[in-house]
Amino acid sequence: MDCLDVITSLGELQGTCYIELLPGKYANKCWNDGSLFLTEDAFCFFEKIIQSCEPAYDHYAFTAIDRETWAQIVPQIFSVADRLESAPTPSSAPLGSFCESVAGELASNFESYRTTVVNLLRSVASWLHGQLDLESHITILGL
């Protein structure tokens, strides 16, 4: 399930089809040291939360989101992870509307996939939480 890995090292990137979470505001450079990189399959697990909290967000643009907005987003990501972890079946998992692209895998391999997604969500939320202690913004560099 490499497509659901959280990537923090530029050397681990394969190609350029990643969404970058950049600590701070965009400064005319992509592929920054210190950024977090996610595939679309990984990002889709919390993209709708971002959309609901930040009306200016666009999947294909660069969107600087302030600390206060992230402070609304991060607990929701943790909440999805908690609900997924305790979901007894795929149909009770809180992801149906989040990731249509991976719904089949979630249904057919629920136990191991659930663990992978819970770890992904918690890793991203923890990283965001830590960055917000240091930065006033985290910018999403979309595709």
CYANA upper distance limits for C-alpha pairs under 8 A (distance plus 0.5 A):
  1 MET  CA      5 ASP  CA      7.78
  1 MET  CA    116 THR  CA      8.31
  3 CYS  CA     39 THR  CA      6.57
  3 CYS  CA     41 ASP  CA      7.01
  3 CYS  CA     42 ALA  CA      7.14
  4 LEU  CA     38 LEU  CA      7.86
  4 LEU  CA     39 THR  CA      7.40
  4 LEU  CA     41 ASP  CA      7.10
  4 LEU  CA     42 ALA  CA      5.27
  4 LEU  CA    116 THR  CA      7.96
  4 LEU  CA    117 VAL  CA      7.84
  4 LEU  CA    120 LEU  CA      7.31
  5 ASP  CA     38 LEU  CA      7.56
  5 ASP  CA     42 ALA  CA      7.83
  5 ASP  CA    120 LEU  CA      7.39
  6 VAL  CA     36 LEU  CA      7.43
  6 VAL  CA     37 PHE  CA      6.83
  6 VAL  CA     38 LEU  CA      6.37
  6 VAL  CA    120 LEU  CA      7.19
  6 VAL  CA    123 SER  CA      7.93
  6 VAL  CA    124 VAL  CA      7.87
  7 ILE  CA     12 GLU  CA      7.26
  7 ILE  CA     13 LEU  CA      7.87
  7 ILE  CA     36 LEU  CA      6.33
  7 ILE  CA     37 PHE  CA      5.47
  7 ILE  CA     38 LEU  CA      6.95
  8 THR  CA     12 GLU  CA      8.31
  8 THR  CA     33 ASP  CA      8.43
  8 THR  CA     34 GLY  CA      7.32
  8 THR  CA     35 SER  CA      6.75
  8 THR  CA     36 LEU  CA      5.45
  8 THR  CA     37 PHE  CA      6.76
  9 SER  CA     13 LEU  CA      7.83
  9 SER  CA     33 ASP  CA      7.67
  9 SER  CA     34 GLY  CA      8.32
 10 LEU  CA     31 TRP  CA      7.49
 10 LEU  CA     32 ASN  CA      8.21
 10 LEU  CA     33 ASP  CA      7.35
 17 CYS  CA     39 THR  CA      7.31
 17 CYS  CA     40 GLU  CA      8.49
 17 CYS  CA    143 LEU  CA      7.31
 18 TYR  CA     37 PHE  CA      6.49
 18 TYR  CA     38 LEU  CA      5.91
 18 TYR  CA     39 THR  CA      5.37
 18 TYR  CA     40 GLU  CA      7.27
 18 TYR  CA    142 GLY  CA      8.17
 18 TYR  CA    143 LEU  CA      7.26
 19 ILE  CA     37 PHE  CA      6.17
 19 ILE  CA     38 LEU  CA      5.76
 19 ILE  CA     39 THR  CA      6.68
 19 ILE  CA     40 GLU  CA      7.37
 19 ILE  CA     43 PHE  CA      7.95
 19 ILE  CA    140 ILE  CA      7.53
 19 ILE  CA    141 LEU  CA      6.34
 19 ILE  CA    142 GLY  CA      5.56
 19 ILE  CA    143 LEU  CA      6.58
 20 GLU  CA     30 CYS  CA      8.39
 20 GLU  CA     31 TRP  CA      7.83
 20 GLU  CA     35 SER  CA      6.89
 20 GLU  CA     36 LEU  CA      6.25
 20 GLU  CA     37 PHE  CA      5.12
 20 GLU  CA     38 LEU  CA      7.07
 20 GLU  CA    139 THR  CA      8.50
 20 GLU  CA    140 ILE  CA      6.32
 20 GLU  CA    141 LEU  CA      5.46
 20 GLU  CA    142 GLY  CA      7.19
 21 LEU  CA     35 SER  CA      6.00
 21 LEU  CA     36 LEU  CA      5.54
 21 LEU  CA     37 PHE  CA      6.80
 21 LEU  CA    138 ILE  CA      7.08
 21 LEU  CA    139 THR  CA      6.25
 21 LEU  CA    140 ILE  CA      5.29
 21 LEU  CA    141 LEU  CA      6.82
 22 LEU  CA     26 TYR  CA      7.79
 22 LEU  CA     32 ASN  CA      7.72
 22 LEU  CA     34 GLY  CA      7.82
 22 LEU  CA     35 SER  CA      5.21
 22 LEU  CA     36 LEU  CA      7.24
 22 LEU  CA    138 ILE  CA      6.03
 22 LEU  CA    139 THR  CA      5.49
 22 LEU  CA    140 ILE  CA      6.78
 22 LEU  CA    141 LEU  CA      7.71
 23 PRO  CA     34 GLY  CA      7.71
 23 PRO  CA     35 SER  CA      6.84
 23 PRO  CA    131 GLN  CA      7.00
 23 PRO  CA    135 GLU  CA      6.89
 23 PRO  CA    137 HIS  CA      7.15
 23 PRO  CA    138 ILE  CA      5.14
 23 PRO  CA    139 THR  CA      6.95
 24 GLY  CA     64 ALA  CA      8.32
 24 GLY  CA    135 GLU  CA      6.11
 24 GLY  CA    136 SER  CA      7.05
 24 GLY  CA    137 HIS  CA      5.26
 24 GLY  CA    138 ILE  CA      5.40
 24 GLY  CA    139 THR  CA      6.77
 25 LYS  CA     64 ALA  CA      6.41
 25 LYS  CA    137 HIS  CA      6.56
 25 LYS  CA    138 ILE  CA      6.90
 25 LYS  CA    139 THR  CA      6.14
 26 TYR  CA     62 PHE  CA      8.10
 26 TYR  CA     64 ALA  CA      7.76
 26 TYR  CA    139 THR  CA      6.89
 30 CYS  CA    141 LEU  CA      8.06
 31 TRP  CA     35 SER  CA      7.94
 38 LEU  CA     42 ALA  CA      6.35
 38 LEU  CA     43 PHE  CA      6.47
 39 THR  CA     43 PHE  CA      6.64
 40 GLU  CA     44 CYS  CA      6.41
 41 ASP  CA     45 PHE  CA      7.97
 41 ASP  CA     99 CYS  CA      7.86
 41 ASP  CA    101 SER  CA      7.50
 41 ASP  CA    102 VAL  CA      7.62
 42 ALA  CA    120 LEU  CA      8.04
 43 PHE  CA     47 GLU  CA      6.41
 44 CYS  CA     48 LYS  CA      7.80
 44 CYS  CA     98 PHE  CA      6.57
 44 CYS  CA     99 CYS  CA      6.02
 45 PHE  CA     95 LEU  CA      7.55
 45 PHE  CA     98 PHE  CA      5.91
 45 PHE  CA     99 CYS  CA      6.45
 45 PHE  CA    121 LEU  CA      8.08
 46 PHE  CA     50 ILE  CA      7.19
 46 PHE  CA     77 ILE  CA      6.88
 46 PHE  CA     98 PHE  CA      7.51
 46 PHE  CA    121 LEU  CA      8.31
 47 GLU  CA     51 GLN  CA      6.75
 47 GLU  CA     98 PHE  CA      8.07
 48 LYS  CA     52 SER  CA      6.62
 48 LYS  CA     98 PHE  CA      7.08
 49 ILE  CA     53 CYS  CA      6.88
 49 ILE  CA     73 ILE  CA      6.87
 49 ILE  CA     76 GLN  CA      7.66
 49 ILE  CA     77 ILE  CA      8.07
 50 ILE  CA     54 GLU  CA      6.30
 50 ILE  CA     57 TYR  CA      7.82
 50 ILE  CA     73 ILE  CA      6.84
 51 GLN  CA     55 PRO  CA      6.56
 51 GLN  CA     56 ALA  CA      8.50
 51 GLN  CA     57 TYR  CA      6.50
 53 CYS  CA     69 THR  CA      7.09
 53 CYS  CA     72 GLN  CA      7.71
 53 CYS  CA     73 ILE  CA      7.31
 54 GLU  CA     65 ILE  CA      7.89
 54 GLU  CA     69 THR  CA      7.55
 56 ALA  CA     63 THR  CA      7.66
 57 TYR  CA     61 ALA  CA      8.11
 57 TYR  CA     63 THR  CA      6.28
 58 ASP  CA     62 PHE  CA      7.94
 58 ASP  CA     63 THR  CA      7.57
 58 ASP  CA    142 GLY  CA      7.88
 59 HIS  CA    142 GLY  CA      5.70
 59 HIS  CA    143 LEU  CA      7.03
 60 TYR  CA    141 LEU  CA      8.33
 60 TYR  CA    142 GLY  CA      5.15
 60 TYR  CA    143 LEU  CA      5.15
 61 ALA  CA    140 ILE  CA      8.43
 61 ALA  CA    141 LEU  CA      6.89
 61 ALA  CA    142 GLY  CA      5.60
 61 ALA  CA    143 LEU  CA      7.37
 62 PHE  CA    139 THR  CA      7.24
 62 PHE  CA    140 ILE  CA      6.09
 62 PHE  CA    141 LEU  CA      4.95
 62 PHE  CA    142 GLY  CA      6.21
 63 THR  CA    139 THR  CA      5.88
 63 THR  CA    140 ILE  CA      5.66
 63 THR  CA    141 LEU  CA      7.09
 63 THR  CA    142 GLY  CA      8.38
 64 ALA  CA    137 HIS  CA      6.67
 64 ALA  CA    138 ILE  CA      6.38
 64 ALA  CA    139 THR  CA      4.51
 64 ALA  CA    140 ILE  CA      6.84
 65 ILE  CA     69 THR  CA      7.01
 65 ILE  CA     70 TRP  CA      7.34
 65 ILE  CA    137 HIS  CA      5.90
 65 ILE  CA    138 ILE  CA      6.06
 65 ILE  CA    139 THR  CA      6.29
 65 ILE  CA    140 ILE  CA      8.17
 66 ASP  CA     70 TRP  CA      6.90
 66 ASP  CA    136 SER  CA      6.36
 66 ASP  CA    137 HIS  CA      4.83
 66 ASP  CA    138 ILE  CA      7.10
 67 ARG  CA     71 ALA  CA      6.54
 67 ARG  CA    132 LEU  CA      6.57
 67 ARG  CA    135 GLU  CA      7.95
 67 ARG  CA    136 SER  CA      5.69
 67 ARG  CA    137 HIS  CA      5.93
 67 ARG  CA    138 ILE  CA      7.95
 68 GLU  CA     72 GLN  CA      7.27
 69 THR  CA     73 ILE  CA      6.96
 70 TRP  CA     74 VAL  CA      6.40
 70 TRP  CA    128 LEU  CA      8.32
 70 TRP  CA    132 LEU  CA      8.38
 71 ALA  CA     75 PRO  CA      7.60
 71 ALA  CA    129 HIS  CA      8.44
 72 GLN  CA     76 GLN  CA      7.48
 73 ILE  CA     77 ILE  CA      6.95
 74 VAL  CA     78 PHE  CA      6.91
 74 VAL  CA    125 ALA  CA      5.92
 74 VAL  CA    128 LEU  CA      7.54
 74 VAL  CA    129 HIS  CA      7.36
 75 PRO  CA     79 SER  CA      6.57
 75 PRO  CA    125 ALA  CA      8.22
 76 GLN  CA     80 VAL  CA      6.75
 77 ILE  CA     81 ALA  CA      6.88
 77 ILE  CA    121 LEU  CA      6.77
 77 ILE  CA    122 ARG  CA      7.94
 77 ILE  CA    125 ALA  CA      6.69
 78 PHE  CA     82 ASP  CA      6.73
 78 PHE  CA    121 LEU  CA      7.27
 78 PHE  CA    122 ARG  CA      6.58
 78 PHE  CA    125 ALA  CA      6.91
 79 SER  CA     83 ARG  CA      6.62
 80 VAL  CA     84 LEU  CA      6.48
 80 VAL  CA     94 PRO  CA      7.03
 80 VAL  CA    121 LEU  CA      8.31
 81 ALA  CA     85 GLU  CA      6.55
 81 ALA  CA    117 VAL  CA      8.10
 81 ALA  CA    118 VAL  CA      5.39
 81 ALA  CA    119 ASN  CA      8.36
 81 ALA  CA    121 LEU  CA      6.38
 81 ALA  CA    122 ARG  CA      7.07
 82 ASP  CA     86 SER  CA      6.96
 82 ASP  CA    118 VAL  CA      8.06
 83 ARG  CA     87 ALA  CA      6.57
 83 ARG  CA     93 ALA  CA      7.59
 83 ARG  CA     94 PRO  CA      7.12
 84 LEU  CA     93 ALA  CA      5.74
 84 LEU  CA     94 PRO  CA      6.52
 84 LEU  CA     95 LEU  CA      8.25
 84 LEU  CA    114 ARG  CA      7.35
 84 LEU  CA    118 VAL  CA      7.29
 85 GLU  CA    114 ARG  CA      7.32
 85 GLU  CA    115 THR  CA      7.74
 85 GLU  CA    118 VAL  CA      6.93
 87 ALA  CA     92 SER  CA      6.11
 87 ALA  CA     93 ALA  CA      5.72
 87 ALA  CA     94 PRO  CA      8.45
 88 PRO  CA     92 SER  CA      7.16
 88 PRO  CA     93 ALA  CA      8.17
 89 THR  CA     93 ALA  CA      7.02
 89 THR  CA    110 PHE  CA      7.96
 90 PRO  CA    106 LEU  CA      7.19
 90 PRO  CA    107 ALA  CA      5.84
 90 PRO  CA    110 PHE  CA      6.69
 91 SER  CA     96 GLY  CA      8.20
 91 SER  CA    107 ALA  CA      8.29
 94 PRO  CA     98 PHE  CA      8.47
 95 LEU  CA     99 CYS  CA      6.83
 96 GLY  CA    100 GLU  CA      7.21
 96 GLY  CA    103 ALA  CA      7.29
 99 CYS  CA    103 ALA  CA      6.73
102 VAL  CA    106 LEU  CA      6.80
103 ALA  CA    107 ALA  CA      6.70
104 GLY  CA    108 SER  CA      6.66
105 GLU  CA    109 ASN  CA      6.27
105 GLU  CA    110 PHE  CA      7.93
105 GLU  CA    113 TYR  CA      7.94
106 LEU  CA    110 PHE  CA      5.47
106 LEU  CA    113 TYR  CA      6.37
106 LEU  CA    114 ARG  CA      7.62
109 ASN  CA    113 TYR  CA      6.38
110 PHE  CA    114 ARG  CA      6.10
111 GLU  CA    115 THR  CA      7.07
112 SER  CA    116 THR  CA      6.91
113 TYR  CA    117 VAL  CA      6.68
114 ARG  CA    118 VAL  CA      6.52
115 THR  CA    119 ASN  CA      6.62
116 THR  CA    120 LEU  CA      6.67
117 VAL  CA    121 LEU  CA      6.60
118 VAL  CA    122 ARG  CA      6.64
119 ASN  CA    123 SER  CA      6.45
120 LEU  CA    124 VAL  CA      6.69
121 LEU  CA    125 ALA  CA      6.57
122 ARG  CA    126 SER  CA      6.39
123 SER  CA    127 TRP  CA      6.59
124 VAL  CA    128 LEU  CA      6.62
125 ALA  CA    129 HIS  CA      6.54
126 SER  CA    130 GLY  CA      6.68
127 TRP  CA    131 GLN  CA      6.71
128 LEU  CA    132 LEU  CA      6.71
129 HIS  CA    133 ASP  CA      7.44
130 GLY  CA    134 LEU  CA      7.77
131 GLN  CA    135 GLU  CA      6.39
131 GLN  CA    138 ILE  CA      8.27
132 LEU  CA    136 SER  CA      7.03
132 LEU  CA    137 HIS  CA      7.86
132 LEU  CA    138 ILE  CA      8.24
